[in-house]
Structures are given as structure tokens and as C-alpha cells.
Amino acid sequence: MLEIRALESHYGRIPALKGIDLRIAEGELVALVGANGAGKTTLLRALSGVQRVSAGQVLFRGEDITRASSDRRVRLGIVQVPEGRLVFAPLSVEDNLRLGGYTRTRAESESALEGVYAMFPALKERRSLPAGTLSGGQQQMLAIGRAMMARPRLLLLDEPSMGLAPRLVDEIFATIRALKAAGTTIFLVDQNAHAALSTADRGYVLETGRIVHSGAGARLLEDEQVQQAYLGL
């Protein structure tokens, strides 16, 4: 579904991504782990079209989208849940969700909305409340639900467990597993390397803008270097 070839990106003269090669097959859940500042969010932003690519290619379902606009990528099916949730706090929960479906017809949006409410009953109960009044966990559910309104072929998740209590982290990862089971292809970035790699089919390890390890999620969990650097073992 997604192929990244020798991708590079800079902030001014500072290289952030240095020749990234990465593939995601349809139906896979692929995790990307690494320390703060390694370039994980930059890579997701480059895939979403909001971070300029300096060199390399991004192919989505065989189409070169390296220079495609961010809204074009959403219409193709690449949808990101941003780090920090970034919900529209003054707007109601339902208005936040409807904004996520802006590329869909009214009928498609109504169908998607019911699907989101079935997945997150707490959002339906609070659909008329301002999004800013929700708890952190509920806002993360809202951010995921907003993305699902666009009917993504590839869902980009940036730090979905950030700042959440352990119980809520378990709930979010249960949701991620349910989305994968329903057929959604997922590219997951999370500081919780153990949870991310335990959930993933495959994983990549990013260090200072370069991929340094890759393989099955379970195999990376057993890798001594990964354990020492990211799992505290």
C-alpha cells in the first residue's frame, strides 16, 4: 500500500530524515519507535503532505504522491491522527467529527458517524458538549473518530497514548487492535515502544533520522539493542 524510497526532509539546513526506506502492506499494522527528536513525527508529517520532502519518493497504492497536496492525500485515503489530539476545543464533539468527514458525501458522513458512535459510545453521550470539556482519553477517542470519518485506507497514528493513564493506554491500544481487525492499515508512532511493538505486525526503529532496525514486532521486542535503548531492560 505504501512505499517510501530514500526519503529526505530538512528543517532549514538541518537534515531531519536521511534516506528513509519503508514499506507497509495492505492490512498491516506497522510501528515506528525511536527517541524524542529521532524524526518520527516529521516522517508522518511528510506522509501527510504538511512537511516538505527534500528528496526521495512516496508511493501510495502505486501512485507517486511525493508532491501531492495534503488534501489530495486525504481524498486518496491517507489520514493522520496528530500528536496531542488537536481537537477543536470550542466546537461540539459532533461538529469535530463532522469536520473529519468533509471529503465525503452527506450519506457517507452519516454512516461513518454512526460507526464512530458505535465504536466510542462515550462520544455519543457527549456529542453536544464542547470538545474541550472531554478528558484526555476521550479527546484521543475523538481524534481517532474524526480521522475515521474520512474512511482512511491508511491511518497514521502519532503518539496516541501520550499523557494518558495506564488504564486509558490499554483502552486506546485495544481500539487500535480493533481497527486493524476491521481491515484498516495502520502506521503507528508511539513512545510506548513495548505496547507499539507488541501490537504491530512489523516495526522500524528510527535514530537521528535513519532506520537502524526493522523486522517483526515480536522479534524487535527480543532484540537486545532495542531492549536496552527503548524498553528499559
C-alpha positions, 0 to 999 in steps of 0.5 A: 500500500505504501512505499517510501524510497530514500526519503529526505526532509530538512528543517532549514539546513538541518537534515531531519530524515536521511534516506528513509526506506519503508514499506507497509502492506495492505492490512498491516499494522506497522510501528515506528519507535525511536527517541524524542527528536529521532524524526518520527513525527516529521516522517508522518508529517511528510506522509501527510503532505504538511512537511516538505520532502527534500528528496526521495519518493512516496508511493501510495497504492502505486501512485507517486504522491511525493508532491501531492497536496495534503488534501489530495492525500486525504481524498486518496485515503491517507489520514493522520491522527496528530500528536496531542489530539488537536481537537477543536476545543470550542466546537461540539464533539459532533461538529469535530467529527463532522469536520473529519468527514468533509471529503465525503458525501452527506450519506457517507458522513452519516454512516461513518458517524454512526460507526464512530458512535458505535465504536466510542459510545462515550462520544455519543453521550457527549456529542453536544458538549464542547470538545474541550470539556472531554478528558484526555482519553476521550479527546484521543477517542475523538481524534481517532473518530474524526480521522475515521470519518474520512474512511482512511485506507491508511491511518497514521497514528502519532503518539496516541497514548501520550499523557494518558493513564495506564488504564486509558493506554490499554483502552486506546491500544485495544481500539487500535487492535480493533481497527486493524481487525476491521481491515484498516492499515495502520502506521503507528508512532508511539513512545510506548515502544513495548505496547507499539511493538507488541501490537504491530505486525512489523516495526522500524526503529528510527535514530537521528533520522535513519532506520537502524532496525526493522523486522517483526514486532515480536522479534524487535521486542527480543532484540537486545539493542532495542531492549536496552535503548527503548524498553528499559531492560 
